[in-house]
């Protein structure tokens, strides 16, 4: 069975603290279903050689500058 999307040959930074490693990422719908080097084909495939992928990474920081501008010293 083919995955919806497979990203091939990416340098994967998985957030566990381990070094980046080369591998593939399989996505079905909006869910990452597999990460590794033994992934079936995809209906669509992207060659990410030379690119970094950070699967599952969520950036929670904000650029809400009004927080800084709204604070006034006493």
C-alpha positions in Angstrom: 0.0 0.0 0.0 1.4 3.4 -1.0 1.6 6.3 1.5 0.1 9.6 0.5 3.5 11.3 0.7 7.1 10.1 1.2 9.9 12.5 1.8 13.1 10.8 0.8 16.8 11.4 1.7 16.2 14.1 4.3 18.6 14.9 7.1 16.2 14.2 10.0 16.4 16.1 13.3 13.8 14.4 15.4 14.0 16.4 18.6 15.3 13.5 20.8 18.7 15.1 21.1 20.4 12.6 18.8 22.5 13.7 15.9 20.8 14.4 12.6 20.5 11.2 10.4 19.6 10.5 6.8 16.2 8.9 6.2 12.7 9.0 4.8 9.4 10.2 6.3 6.0 8.7 5.4 2.8 10.7 5.7 -0.8 9.5 5.4 -3.4 12.2 5.5 -2.0 14.7 8.0 -0.2 12.2 10.1 3.4 11.1 10.1 3.2 7.3 10.1 6.8 6.2 9.7 10.3 7.5 9.9 13.3 5.5 8.8 15.1 4.0 5.8 12.8 1.1 4.9 9.7 3.0 3.9 7.3 1.9 1.1 6.6 4.1 -1.9 4.4 7.1 -1.8 1.7 8.3 -4.2 3.8 11.5 -4.2 7.5 11.6 -3.3 9.8 14.5 -2.6 13.6 14.1 -2.8 14.9 16.2 0.1 18.6 15.5 -0.4 20.6 18.3 1.1 17.5 19.5 3.2 16.7 19.2 6.9 13.3 17.8 8.0 12.1 18.2 11.6 9.1 15.8 11.8 6.7 16.6 14.5 8.4 19.8 15.6 6.1 22.5 16.9 7.5 25.9 17.4 5.7 27.5 20.3 7.5 30.8 20.4 5.7 34.0 19.4 6.6 37.3 17.9 3.8 39.0 19.8 5.7 42.3 20.3 2.7 44.0 21.9 3.6 42.2 25.1 6.9 44.1 25.3 5.4 47.4 24.2 2.5 47.1 26.6 4.8 46.7 29.7 5.8 49.9 31.4 8.3 50.4 34.2 7.1 51.9 37.5 
